[in-house]
Amino acid sequence: MSHHEPTLLRVRNLRVEFGAFAAVDGVDLELGRGELLALVGESGSGKSLAMLALLGLVDAPGRVSADELSFAGQDLLALTPAERRRLTGRDIAMVFQDAQASLDPSYSIGFQIEEALRQHTGLRGAAARARALELLEQVEIPAAAERLQAYPHQLSGGMNQRVMIAIAMACAPRLLIADEPTTALDVTIQAQIIELLLKLQREQGMSLLLITHDLAVVAEMAAQVRHQLAVMYAGQIVETGTLPALFEAPRHPYTAALLAALPEMSAGQARLSALPGIVPAALDRPGGCLLAPRCAWAQARCRAERPALVQGLRCHYPLGQVPAPGSRS
């Protein structure tokens, strides 16, 4: 290995604005080579939008800005749209949540994988066919040779998601971004897809950025591999840390509430009161901490003053530390 700078992806103060509204509001992320980062938040938290911004896929009227947006030391914001597309096809690959919608129903699986290979690696003919077969085997599709001739409607949702992952892996990307890759699938299949992504990440030495609203998916991974977690709420990152440590002692009330809602956490007790309410919309962002209206621990300071992200935490009164002033604990 030649030695490069260890950070593959660096994001500083990423903003995505629609008019005066910041849907992504100052996000910082860092991902090292061969590392795994899970980005978690409810729908409406801005997590998918942050990734589209990274890939250069935010359309007008959305405006993207950042102090830094770099991949392997390259400034993404300085690239032309064509250069950006080339990079995202080759070095950065993406798997979206709904394979059925991403695959073309009128072409065979084999044709679609070979098309991706031709576009990004220039392979054609027998070489492309052989590589397509190899990719299907890599994503553990049984009887792969027969499946090359199949059409998406002939495969199950889980199999189609594996095909999507095979297409993403076609150029041996250095970073794979998986946006809610298991949402449309049932629980046992979800676990298999996560298992597969972790296996590919390990074997290929690639970095993996997993976006999900489902902490159970992250818990599934935490059991197998130590990795980074960033929790997002209303366009901001509220807590970052390493798993499983972060699960054992969450410091942010929002992280704690997400954990409390996991079935295995609330076993044997009355359903834990997860957060009432929803992520605030564009027009009702509170003035202080964005979580304050939903937070049982909120104090006057929380309603008045927005906390900064300090050492991976955006909270005036972290859990498990001194009781908040004026709280009757």
N, C-alpha and C positions, 0 to 999 in steps of 0.2 A: 504493500500500500504506500503510495506516495503520500506525504503528509500535507493535508489541506487544513484550512481552519476547520475546527470541529463543528461549528454551527452551520447547519444546512439552510435553515429558514430563520430569518429574523424580521420581526414585525414590531415597529415602534409607533405608537400613537396613531393607529389606523382609524380613520373616520369614514363613514359612508353617510352622506347627508342628502336629504330630500327637502329642498327649501331650507327652512330654519331648523328642521328636525334631524337630529343625529341618530340614525337607526343603529349605527355602530359608532361607539363614543369613546375613542381613545384606547383601542385594544393593543396590548403588548403581548407578543408570543415569541417563544424561541424553541427551536427543535433541532437537536443535534443529529449527526449522521447515525442511522441505524436505531434511532430512538423512537419511542411511542408516546404520543400525546393524545389524551382524550379531552374533547371540548364538549361540555355538557350544559344544557339549559333548556327551559321550557320553550314551546314554540312561541315566537314573538321576541325571543331574547337576542336575536341578531346573529346567531352562530353560523347559520348557512350563508347569510349575506356577507359576513366577514370572509368566508372562504371564496365566495364568488368574486369578491373584491381582489383577493389574492391572485385569482386566476385571470383577472382582467375581464370578467364577465358581467359587471354591473352596467346596465344600460341607462341611458338618459331617461328621466331627469336626475338619476342618482349621481352624486359627485363623490369620487374617492380621493382621499388625501392621506398621506402618512409622512412621518419624519423619516422613517426607513421602511423599505419593503424589499428585502434582498433574499436571493436564493443562491447558495453556493458562491457568495460574494458578488453576485451580479445584481445590479440595481434594476428591479422589475419595472419601476415607474419610468425608467429611461428607455425601455425597449419600445419599438414600434409595435402596433397591433399584430403584424405578421410575425415578428420575432417572438412576441409573447405567445402566440398560438403554437409556434414551433416548439418552444420550450415546454409549454403545458402539454403538448402531445407526447413529448419524448421523455423529459426528465421528471415531469410532474404529471401523474395520472389521477383520474378521478372516477370513483364509483358512486353513482347516485342511488337514491332509495328505491326507485321503481324500475327494475330491470325490464319489465314488460313494456314500459313506455320508452325505454332507451334503445331497445333492439328493434330492428326493422322487420315487421311481420312477413314481408314479401321475399326475404332472402334467407338462405340456409345459414345455420350457425357457422359452418365452415367458411362460407363466402364472407361473412361479416368479420371474422377474425383475420382472414387473409387480406381483406381490404385495409384493416388497421395496420397490418404488417407492411403492405405495399406502401401505404402513405408515409409511415414513419421510419421504416428500415430498408425500403427498397427491395425486400425479398419478393420473388414472384414464383409462379408455377409450382413445380414439385417441392422446391425448398420451402416455399410459403406453406404448402399443404402439410409438410412434415413438421414444421414449427407449430402450426395450428394444432396438430394432433398432440404434440408435446405439451402445449399450453393447457389443453383440455385435461391431459393426464395430471399436470401440475396442480390444477384446481380440483383434482379427485373426482372427475366425472366418470362414472363406470361406463364400460363399452364405448370409450371415447370415439373410436373410429366410426362406429355407426352414427353417433350423435352429430358428426360433422355434416351429415346430409340432412339432419332434422331441421325443422322450422321452429321458431320460438313457441308457437301455440302447441307444439307437440311435447314440450318440456314443462315440468312443474316450475313454480315460482322460485324455489330454492335452486333448481338446476340453472334456470335463466340467470339468477344472480351470480352463480359460479361462472357462467359464460361471460357476463359483464366483467368479472374480476379477471378472467383470462385475457379479455381484450385490453383491460387496463395494464396487465402485466406484459403485454406483447413487446413493449420496447424496454423492458427491464428498467422501470422508472426508479429514480433515487428517492422520490417521495410519492406515496400513495395517499390520496385524500379520500376517505370513505364517509359520505354524508348520509347518515341514517341508513346504513346498508342492510339493516335487518327489519326495518319497520313493517314491511308488508308480509313478513313471514311468521309462521307459528314458532312457538318457543323452542322446541327441540331443534328445528332447522336454524333458528337464530344462533343457538350455541355452536352449531357446526360451522356456520359462516364465520363467526368470530374466531373460532379455532383455526379455520383455514387462513384467515387474514394474519393471525399471529404466527402461524407456521411459515407463510410466505415472507413475512417481515424478517423472521429469524434466518431462514435459509438464504434469502436474497441480500440480507444486510441492508434492507431499505428502511427509510423512515416512514412511519405510519401516523397519519393524523385522522383520528376517528371522531366524527361529530354525531352526537346522539342526544335525545331528550331523556333517555332511559338509563338511569343509574344502575339498573339491574345488569345491563349489558357491560357496563364498566366494572361492576363487581365480579362478573364472570371472568373478565380479563385479569382483574387484580389478583385473583387466586393463582394465576399462572405466571405472571410476569410483573416485575416492578416497573412502573411507568409514571409519567407525569399526568396530572389532571388539572384542567382549568375550568372553573365554573363560571358561567356567564349569566347575567341577569340584566334585562332592559338595556342591552347594548354595551354593557361594561363587564369586565372580568371582576368578580368579587372575591374569588379565592383561588390560589394555585398551590399545588403541593405534590408530593410523591405518594403513590399508593404502594402498599395498603395503609401507610401511616395516616394519611388524610382521613380515611374512613374511620380509623380508630379514634381520632380526636379532631373532628371538624371545628374550626374556629369561627366560621361565619354562620349566622342563624339560617341563611338560605341553604347552605350545604347541609346543615343539620336537618332542616325540614325535608330536603330531597331524600336524605338517608332514612329519615323516620318513615317515609312513605313506602320504603322497600318492604315487600311482604315478609321477608325473613327477620327484619328488624322489629316489626310490630307483632310478631307471633306471641300469642299468650297474653296479650293485653288488649284493652279496648283500642280500636283504631286510633293511632296517634293523630293528634290534630295537626295534619299537614297544613300548609299555609292556606288561609282563606283567600279568596280573590284571585286575580289574574295579573300577568305582567301589564304594567300601565301602558296605555296606548300613547301615540304621538302627542295628543293634546292634553293628557293628564299626567305628564311626568311631574312628580312632586319636586318641591324646591330643595329639600335636604337629601337625605339618603333615599335612593329610589325604592328601597325595600320597606322604608318606614311604615307606610300605611298597612302593610301586611304583617309586620313584625311584632311579636309579643314582647320583645325586649326594648322596643324603641323608647327613647327618652326625648326630652325637649330639644337637646342638642342634635339628635338624629333628624328631627323634623326641620331644623333650621340650617344645618350645615352639611354639605355633601362630603362624605369621607373620601380621602385619596387612597390609592392602592399603595400600601406600605408593606414591604417584605411579604408580598404575595397575599395581602389581606386588605379588603376595603370595608372597614367597620370601626366605628368609634368604641364599641364595647364588646370585644371578642369574647366568645363563649369560653368558659373554663378559666377565665382570668378574673380580675377583681370585679365584684358586683358593681353594677352601674351606680353612680351617685344618685341618691334619691329613690333607688329601687328598694322596696321593702323585701329583702330576701331573708 
